[in-house]
Amino acid sequence: MLLLVTLPATTQARHWAGLDGGTLLAVDAWFDVCTCAAGFDHALAVAEAICVELPHSFPPTGPAR
């Protein structure tokens, strides 16, 4: 929110072009797993990464039509 309010309307961030939503989800999954506490929190972070974040971070693959 701070960037939304403080950046001028003409700002262009070309260096962020390669970071799409999938890449950010994969990095977020990695960050969540690496920074959580041991025990239930770690198990929950791993489960969320495997079941939610990582499947949404990569495009579906299938036979080309």
N, C-alpha and C positions, 0 to 999 in steps of 0.2 A: 504494500500500500504506500509506503514511503516513496518508492521510486515512481509510482504512478502519479503522485502529487508533486514531486520535486523535479522530475525530468522535463525539459522543454518538449514541446510537441514535435519539433524537428529532429529529435535525437534518432540516430540510426545505429543499430547494433549488428553489424554484419558478421562479427566474429562469433555470434551466438547461433548462426544459421544451421550449424551441424547438430545442435542440441535440440532435438525434437522431444516430444512428450515421452516417447519410448525410452530414450537414453536417460532422461531424468527419472523415470520410474525405476529403471535398473539401478541407477546410482542411489536412489532413495532406499531401495530394498537392501543394497549392500550396506549403506550407512545404518539403517535400522538394526540389521543383524549384528554389525560390529560394535555398536555403541550401547546395546541394551544390557541389563543386568543378567547374571546367570540364573538359571532356573526356569520358572514359568514364563517370565518376560522373554527370554531367549527363545524358548519353544514357540511362543506366539509369534514372535518376529520372523522366525524361520517359516512357520506355517503360512503367514500372510505373504511373505516373499514368494514362496513356491506356488501358492494357490491363487493369489490375486495380482501382485505387482509384476512378477516376471512374465506370466502369460499375456498380460496387457502391454508389455514393453516391446514385444517382438511381433511383427506382422504374421498373420497366419500363412503357413506354407501348404501348398497342395499342388496337384498336377496342373501344369500350364494348359490353358484352353486355347 
